[in-house]
Amino acid sequence: MNFFKNIKIRKHVTTVDKHFTVLNNRYLNVYGDVIEASRTKDPGEMLAYLANGAGIKNGMKLLDAGCGVCGPARYFASHFDVTIEAVTATKLQAEIAEQRNKEANLDKRIKVKHGDFHFLSDYYPANSFDIVYFFESFCHSYDIQRVMDEVHKVLKPGGAIYMKDWFLAERLKNKNTELYAHTKRRINEFYSFNFKDGINELKSVEDYLTSHGFKVEFGRTPGYEKGDYELTALFHGNNDIYGPNNEYQENNLVGQINDVFDVIEIFELKAVKK
Ligand SMILES: C[S@@+](CC[C@H](N)C(=O)[O-])C[C@H]1O[C@@H](n2cnc3c(N)ncnc32)[C@H](O)[C@@H]1O
């Protein structure tokens, strides 16, 4: 059973690797080294907010799950006396991250691995991290419940899982079931997500955490959205206010997708290992 499940996970994660490899230059051009669609104009403002939300403090050991090219990890390592293990499914990103960490003289404190966060306990010792964080990476999981179980294993008791990530929203589902299903399928295909009803909503994730050894502290809309906020999403139409992403969208999407943000939404979630 596990054997076949693992094959499916590996197949999905290979498509994630391909997605971020093929689109690497575009991602870096559009987003810089913080590859997140929901952000403040100055990403440092958001990262300061996220550090506070996660509860990052000097002396902590962090795990960056789905680290991209380590933009967030470098920010944390240069503002706090922390050590970070960073894992990405994208080999090319891991190579770029290592190079940039070295250039920033942070390679001793940030260790990068090309790997899959469905298998965290294969790479890292049990009970070893203060915080495991996901920034717009949890959404790429094949099996979020398995990922949460893996995070539980590697966290210290009292340690926290923290994420700022995409969840399924139900607004369109209640208005137009067919369009909802179509849009969700296209999002899954395009971004290598595996969003499933009853699994990927904020409430489903909170319920799973609560019944699997965590205490949820909060699940909420990120507070930085009240600041100098922008949503640089790739699915937007040909609308100037969304800036450089139009280029990405026009070149990579066949057909227009509406109502994306009635199907997915960003939340910030924190839960502590009991
Ligand atoms: C949108 S990018 C976000 C990168 C980074 N968190 C940031 O804020 O810049 C998503 C990242 O998740 C990683 N990812 C997706 N699925 C993964 C998996 N199963 N294991 C490890 N990394 C994964 C991708 O390789 C990519 O680095």
The ligand as an ORCA input file, in Angstrom:
! r2SCAN-3c Opt
* xyz 0 1
  C       6.095     28.901     -4.913
  S       7.640     28.224     -4.492
  C       7.939     28.978     -2.905
  C       9.403     28.975     -2.568
  C       9.776     29.581     -1.210
  N       8.975     29.045     -0.130
  C       9.694     31.083     -1.233
  O       8.906     31.636     -0.448
  O      10.442     31.713     -1.985
  C       7.205     26.549     -4.042
  C       8.384     25.713     -3.588
  O       7.913     24.498     -3.027
  C       8.793     23.461     -3.418
  N       8.095     22.189     -3.274
  C       6.893     21.836     -3.769
  N       6.603     20.559     -3.430
  C       7.648     20.111     -2.697
  C       7.944     18.886     -2.064
  N       7.111     17.845     -2.116
  N       9.093     18.792     -1.364
  C       9.957     19.828     -1.314
  N       9.736     21.009     -1.896
  C       8.592     21.152     -2.585
  C       9.150     23.820     -4.840
  O      10.302     23.115     -5.264
  C       9.373     25.317     -4.670
  O      10.655     25.541     -4.182
*
